């Protein structure tokens, strides 16, 4: 785009920039590659369509939605994160539920993101606002509850598990994904006895991976040496292993309480629901993608991983993000990505937030906190809009004018550092200002540290000598701290 050709006699200040949707990260990636799309994997045959899955999720969370809306109707309810006795009684009367049911509904509403805690106060979550119109928001909320099944159905509620210590409970929770995978691959009901056998094997494997061999009379160092010398050595049964049948019953009941599976014949058999099959398939697909790691960036630091992904098209890049994330704890991965985003490379800043999109909900608190940092705020706000089911391209009020201009400069810096000169010229099309002088005035005002370099690069790349001269003049004024030149 040029504001005028060399033969055009119109004054520069009257030239208009074509207003197009803002695509900062897309523009940054265009600096090093051409975007292509990759078809998403299809779920197994027989999986209900997303609209039907969302309907089932809405049915399962109907009471949680009711209590969330009840709390939303009067600000201040549940301010401490839990309903007081008086509020429980009020909710039970208003919703025709028992106190225990209201307490459970409130916990499920929190776990599903229908209500959120912010600075000691409760407010409705974005999923509650989008509940009736956005199937994606509903399914994300249900998956959040599915992932937190052990919190939705605490082990303390099961008297048969009262003697179970936190260590063995944690082992059962860690083993649960393997049980779910078996249920998914089997397709039909699986006897509880089979699941118990699998649970015992998996718990033994977990202990072996930690080199726990609690055989009598064997010192820890000798135990480790024995495992290293003979990989088939299995740990002896611990004192808590007699609780595994009860803990299996608790785990199946917990997964059943969130709608992931059904129990038949007094828990003699378990089978996944359609929602459960879909959720497990989704997670297995993510694991398969992570295991492939086509570009081999799993062991790299976040910065090196993002540099390695810079020349990949979006589909393979997402596969690399997921592989890298699957190999490390979510919290530390998010922290490392945000540290890279705080650096000087604008391209890596944009790619870091692309990688955070692959994290999803667990990254939300950290991204919200990052929105208070000037360098990260525009990216964080756009990330949050997309995470909450919105489209940043259709949300002109997400960023202030100053934030949009700052993001334009930051993206231009990425293009200038990594791309071709004509990409930088085309980047003018994404500015929100209506004229080149207006853009230059606001670019000078936002104080981005790369402003001078961006303007110099743009002046060198632009084919219109008059516009290039104006841009060079603006760069000089920023460099010297002089007042804007109002000449045409």
Secondary structure by P-SEA (a helix, b strand, c coil): cccccccccccccccccccccccaaaaaaaacbbbbbbbccccccccccaaaaaaaaaaaaaaaaaaaaaaaccccccccccccaaaaaaaaaaacccaaaaaaaaaaaaaaccccccccbbbbccccccccccaaaaaaaaaaaaaacccccccccccccccccaaaaaaaaaaaaaaaaaaaaacccccaaaaaaaaaaaaaaaaaaacccccccccaaaaaaaaaacccccccccccccaaaaaaaaaaaaaaaaccccccccccbbbbcaaaaaaaaaaaaaaaaaaacccccccccaaaaaaaaccccaaaaaaaaaaaaaaccaaaaaaaaaaaaacccaaaaaaaaaaaaaacccaaaaaaaaccccccaaaaaaaaaaaaccccccccccccaaaaaaaaaaaaaaaaacccaaaaaacccccccccaaaaaaaaaaacccaaaaaaaaaaaccccaaaaaaaaaaaaaaaacccccccc
